[in-house]
C-alpha cells in the first residue's frame, strides 16, 4: 500500500507541474511526457507509450489529456488514472476561470473592445491553419474527399454538426464492413437533447454529450459547440466562441479548458464547474475501460475506418463554422488586416507559438483603433 501511495503521490506531483507549464497544444504535451516519462523517469518503454498514443486517436476526447490518464493507469492503476487526469486538468481550469472572471470585468470598456476584436481576428488565422493541417492528414483517399464535401454541404444546410460527424464515421464503417469479414462493432449511443432555456443541468448534459463524441484535436471542439450552443440553443454567438478559443490558447494544459470559460460566461462559477466536468468526464471512463485492451483495440480495422470518416467530417464541419465565424468577426478593414497578417506570419515563421499571434492581434487591434 505504501508503494502504491508513493506512486499516486508521484503521479500527482508530476502532472500538476505539467499542467502549469504545458503550453503549445497536444503535440507539445505528448513530447514533454515522452521525454520525461520514457527517456528520463523510465515509467514505461517507448513501444508502450506509442500504444497508448495510438489508442487516444481511436476514442473520443482530448488526446494529450487521455495520454496523461493512460500513463497514470499504467503507473498507478485506476487510482493513478484519476490522479493523473485531474492533476493535469486542474491548473488549466483554475487559470481559465481566473481569466474568465477578469475578462468579464473589462470586456465592455471602450479601449479594450478593439483589443478583443484584434485577438478574435488573429485567432481565425490559426483556426484556418489547423483546418489545413488536419485536412492534409484526414483526406487520405478520394472516397474521404467526397465524404468531406458532402459533410460541408450538409452542415451548411443546417444539419447538426454532431450528427454530420457521427454519420460520416458510420458511413466509412459500413463501407469497411462491406469489404471485410469482420463483424460490426457497437457504437457508443449518443444522447441528443432538445434544449432552449439555460440551466446548469442542461449545460452539464450538453458538454457531457460533446465530450462523449469529440474526436480530433481541441480545435474540433468549436465545430461541435457551434451546433449545440450557437445554432441549437442560441446561448452563445460566434464571437463568444472565438473568445473562448483565445483564452484556451493563452492558458497551459488542455485546450478543452475553453469549456470552463464558456461555462462561466453562461452560468458563473457553477456553470464553469458543470461545463468542465461534463467535457472531461467521458475521457476518464473511456480510458478506464479501454486501457487494459489497448493493443487489441487499436488494431481493429472497423474502428480505423470509423475514425477516418469522423476525422474528415470534423475538418469539413470546421470549414463551415470558420466561414460563419469570419462573417461575424471580420467586421472592418482593421480586423481583416489583422487576420491576413496573422495568417501570413503563422505560416512564414516556423513553429510560431500561438501566444505571440494572440499578443500581436491585441497590439494591432489597439493601434489600428487610432487610425
C-alpha positions in Angstrom: 0.0 0.0 0.0 2.9 2.4 0.8 4.4 1.7 -2.6 1.0 2.4 -4.3 0.5 5.6 -2.3 4.0 6.6 -3.2 3.2 6.1 -6.9 0.0 8.2 -6.6 1.9 11.0 -4.9 4.5 10.8 -7.7 1.8 10.9 -10.4 0.0 13.9 -8.8 3.3 15.8 -8.4 4.4 15.3 -12.0 1.1 16.1 -13.7 0.3 19.1 -11.6 3.6 20.5 -12.6 3.0 19.6 -16.3 -0.5 21.2 -16.1 1.1 24.6 -15.2 3.8 24.5 -17.9 2.1 22.6 -20.8 1.8 25.4 -23.4 1.9 24.6 -27.1 -1.0 22.2 -27.6 -1.4 18.4 -27.6 1.7 17.6 -29.7 3.9 19.6 -27.3 2.3 18.0 -24.2 2.9 14.5 -25.6 6.5 15.4 -26.5 7.1 16.6 -22.9 5.6 13.3 -21.5 7.7 11.2 -23.8 10.9 12.9 -22.8 10.1 13.0 -19.1 8.4 9.6 -18.5 10.0 7.4 -21.2 13.5 8.8 -21.5 14.2 10.1 -18.0 11.9 8.6 -15.4 11.6 5.2 -17.3 8.0 4.8 -16.2 7.4 2.7 -19.4 9.2 1.8 -22.6 8.8 3.6 -25.9 6.5 1.0 -27.5 4.1 1.1 -24.6 4.0 4.9 -24.9 3.2 4.6 -28.6 0.5 2.0 -28.0 -1.2 4.5 -25.7 -0.8 7.3 -28.1 -2.4 5.2 -30.9 -5.3 4.4 -28.6 -6.1 8.0 -27.9 -6.7 8.5 -31.6 -9.4 5.8 -31.6 -11.6 7.1 -28.8 -13.3 10.4 -28.3 -11.8 13.0 -26.1 -8.7 15.3 -25.9 -5.6 13.3 -26.9 -3.0 14.7 -24.6 -5.3 14.6 -21.6 -6.2 11.0 -22.3 -2.4 10.3 -22.6 -2.0 11.5 -19.1 -4.7 9.2 -18.0 -3.2 6.2 -19.7 0.2 6.9 -18.2 -1.4 7.3 -14.7 -3.2 4.0 -15.1 0.0 2.3 -16.2 1.9 3.7 -13.2 -0.8 3.5 -10.5 -3.8 1.6 -11.7 -7.3 3.1 -11.8 -6.4 5.5 -8.9 -3.4 6.6 -10.9 -5.7 7.3 -13.9 -7.9 9.7 -12.0 -4.9 11.2 -10.1 -3.1 12.0 -13.4 -6.1 13.3 -15.3 -7.4 15.6 -12.5 -3.9 16.9 -11.7 -3.3 17.8 -15.4 -6.7 19.4 -15.9 -6.9 21.3 -12.6 -4.3 24.1 -13.3 -5.8 24.9 -16.7 -9.3 25.1 -15.2 -8.2 27.4 -12.4 -6.2 29.7 -14.7 -9.0 29.8 -17.3 -11.6 30.6 -14.6 -9.5 33.4 -13.3 -9.0 34.8 -16.8 -12.7 34.5 -17.5 -13.6 36.4 -14.3 -11.2 39.2 -15.3 -12.3 39.2 -18.9 -16.0 39.7 -17.9 -15.0 42.8 -15.9 -13.0 44.6 -18.7 -14.6 43.3 -22.0 -17.0 46.2 -22.3 -14.5 49.0 -21.6 -14.2 51.2 -24.8 -10.4 51.0 -25.2 -10.5 47.2 -24.6 -13.0 46.5 -27.3 -10.6 46.9 -30.3 -8.0 44.8 -28.4 -10.5 42.0 -28.1 -11.5 42.4 -31.8 -7.9 42.1 -32.8 -7.4 39.0 -30.7 -10.5 37.4 -32.4 -9.2 38.2 -35.8 -5.8 36.8 -35.0 -7.4 33.6 -33.7 -9.0 33.0 -37.0 -5.6 32.6 -38.6 -4.5 29.5 -36.6 -8.0 28.0 -36.8 -7.6 28.2 -40.6 -4.1 26.8 -40.2 -5.4 23.9 -38.1 -8.0 23.1 -40.8 -5.3 23.0 -43.4 -3.0 20.7 -41.3 -5.8 18.4 -40.2 -7.3 18.3 -43.7 -4.0 17.0 -45.2 -4.0 14.2 -42.7 -7.7 13.4 -42.9 -8.3 13.3 -46.6 -6.4 10.1 -47.4 -8.5 8.8 -50.3 -10.9 10.1 -53.0 -13.6 8.4 -51.0 -12.9 10.5 -47.9 -12.6 13.7 -50.0 -16.1 13.1 -51.4 -17.4 12.4 -48.0 -15.9 15.7 -46.7 -17.6 17.7 -49.4 -21.0 16.0 -48.6 -20.5 16.9 -44.9 -19.7 20.5 -45.8 -22.9 20.7 -47.8 -24.9 19.1 -45.0 -23.5 21.3 -42.3 -24.0 24.4 -44.5 -27.7 23.4 -44.9 -28.1 23.3 -41.1 -27.7 19.6 -40.2 -26.4 19.3 -36.6 -22.6 19.0 -36.5 -22.5 16.0 -34.2 -25.0 14.2 -36.4 -22.9 15.0 -39.5 -19.7 13.8 -37.9 -21.0 10.6 -36.5 -22.9 9.8 -39.7 -19.7 10.1 -41.7 -18.0 7.7 -39.3 -20.8 5.2 -39.6 -20.7 5.5 -43.4 -17.0 4.7 -43.5 -17.5 1.9 -41.0 -20.2 0.5 -43.3 -18.0 0.7 -46.3 -15.2 -1.1 -44.5 -17.6 -3.7 -43.1 -18.8 -4.4 -46.6 -15.3 -5.2 -47.8 -14.3 -7.1 -44.7 -15.3 -10.3 -42.9 -15.0 -8.6 -39.5 -18.2 -8.3 -37.5 -19.6 -4.8 -37.0 -18.7 -3.2 -33.7 -21.1 -1.5 -31.4 -21.1 2.3 -31.4 -21.5 4.3 -28.2 -25.0 5.7 -28.2 -25.3 9.5 -28.2 -27.7 11.4 -26.0 -29.4 14.0 -28.2 -31.2 16.8 -26.3 -33.7 19.3 -27.4 -33.0 22.3 -25.1 -33.6 26.0 -25.1 -33.7 27.9 -21.8 -30.5 27.8 -19.7 -30.0 25.6 -16.6 -26.8 24.1 -15.0 -28.1 20.6 -15.7 -28.7 21.4 -19.4 -25.2 22.9 -19.6 -23.7 19.8 -18.0 -25.6 17.4 -20.3 -24.6 19.4 -23.4 -20.9 19.3 -22.6 -21.2 15.6 -21.5 -22.7 14.8 -24.9 -19.9 16.7 -26.7 -17.2 15.1 -24.5 -18.6 11.6 -25.3 -18.3 12.1 -29.1 -15.5 14.6 -29.5 -12.9 13.1 -31.9 -9.9 15.0 -33.2 -7.9 17.9 -31.9 -9.1 20.6 -29.4 -9.9 22.9 -32.3 -12.6 20.5 -33.4 -14.4 21.4 -30.2 -15.6 24.7 -31.7 -17.3 22.8 -34.6 -19.3 20.7 -32.1 -20.2 23.7 -29.9 -21.3 25.7 -32.9 -24.1 23.2 -33.5 -25.0 22.8 -29.8 -24.7 26.2 -28.2 -25.0 28.6 -31.1 -27.2 27.1 -33.8 -29.2 24.9 -31.4 -29.8 26.7 -28.1 -28.5 30.1 -29.1 -26.8 30.6 -25.8 -23.6 31.9 -27.5 -22.5 33.9 -30.6 -19.6 33.1 -32.9 -17.5 35.9 -31.3 -18.1 34.4 -27.9 -16.8 31.1 -29.1 -13.7 32.7 -30.6 -13.1 34.4 -27.3 -13.2 31.1 -25.6 -10.7 29.6 -28.1 -8.3 32.5 -27.5 -8.5 32.0 -23.7 -7.8 28.3 -24.2 -4.6 29.3 -26.2 -3.2 31.6 -23.6 -3.5 29.2 -20.7 -1.5 26.0 -20.3 -2.9 22.5 -20.3 -5.7 21.0 -22.4 -7.4 23.3 -25.0 -10.7 21.9 -23.8 -10.4 24.1 -20.7 -12.2 26.6 -23.0 -15.3 24.8 -21.7 -14.5 26.4 -18.3 -14.6 29.9 -19.9 -17.9 29.2 -21.7 -19.5 27.7 -18.6 -18.5 30.8 -16.6 -19.9 33.1 -19.3 -23.2 31.3 -19.2 -23.6 30.4 -15.6 -20.9 31.9 -13.4 -18.6 29.7 -11.3 -21.2 26.9 -11.0 -21.6 26.9 -14.8 -17.8 26.7 -15.2 -17.6 23.7 -13.0 -20.6 21.9 -14.7 -19.2 22.5 -18.2 -15.7 21.4 -17.2 -17.0 18.2 -15.5 -19.2 17.4 -18.5 -16.5 17.8 -21.2 -13.8 15.8 -19.4 -15.8 13.1 -17.6 -16.3 10.7 -20.6 -12.5 10.6 -21.1 -11.9 9.2 -17.6 -14.3 6.3 -18.3 -13.1 5.6 -21.8 -9.6 5.3 -20.7 -10.6 3.3 -17.6 -12.5 0.7 -19.7 -10.0 0.5 -22.6 -6.5 0.8 -21.1 -6.3 -3.0 -20.4 -7.1 -3.8 -24.1 -5.2 -1.0 -25.8 -3.1 -3.2 -28.2 -6.2 -5.1 -29.4 -8.3 -2.0 -29.7 -6.0 0.0 -31.9 -5.7 -2.8 -34.5 -9.4 -3.1 -35.3 -9.9 -2.3 -39.0 -13.6 -1.2 -38.5 -12.6 1.3 -35.8 -9.9 2.6 -38.0 -12.5 3.1 -40.8 -14.9 4.8 -38.4 -12.1 7.1 -37.2 -11.2 8.1 -40.8 -14.7 9.1 -41.5 -15.1 11.1 -38.3 -11.8 12.9 -38.9 -12.6 14.1 -42.4 -16.1 15.1 -41.3 -14.8 17.0 -38.4 -12.5 19.0 -40.6 -15.4 19.6 -43.1 -17.6 21.0 -40.3 -14.7 23.2 -39.1 -14.6 24.8 -42.6 -18.3 25.7 -42.4 -18.1 27.0 -38.9 -15.0 29.1 -39.7 -16.9 30.8 -42.5 -19.6 31.7 -40.0 -17.0 33.0 -37.6 -15.4 35.1 -40.2 -18.6 36.8 -41.1 -19.2 37.9 -37.5 -15.6 38.8 -36.7 -14.1 40.4 -39.8 -16.3 43.5 -39.4 -13.9 46.2 -40.8 -10.6 46.8 -42.5 -8.7 46.6 -39.2 -9.9 43.1 -38.4 -9.4 41.9 -42.0 -5.9 43.2 -42.0 -5.1 41.6 -38.6 -6.4 38.3 -39.8 -4.4 38.4 -43.0 -1.2 39.5 -41.2 -1.6 36.8 -38.6 -2.1 34.1 -41.2 0.9 35.2 -43.1 3.2 35.3 -40.0 1.9 32.0 -38.8 2.9 30.2 -42.0 6.1 32.2 -42.7 7.7 31.7 -39.2 8.3 28.1 -38.4 6.9 26.8 -35.1 5.3 30.1 -34.3 3.7 29.9 -30.8 0.0 30.9 -30.9 0.6 33.1 -27.8 2.6 35.5 -30.0 -0.2 35.6 -32.6 -2.7 36.5 -30.0 -0.5 39.1 -28.5 0.2 40.6 -31.9 -3.5 40.7 -32.7 -4.2 42.5 -29.4 -1.5 45.1 -30.0 -2.5 45.7 -33.6 -6.2 46.0 -32.6 -5.3 48.7 -30.2 -3.0 50.6 -32.5 -5.4 50.4 -35.5 -8.2 51.9 -33.4 -6.4 55.2 -33.7 -6.4 55.2 -37.5 
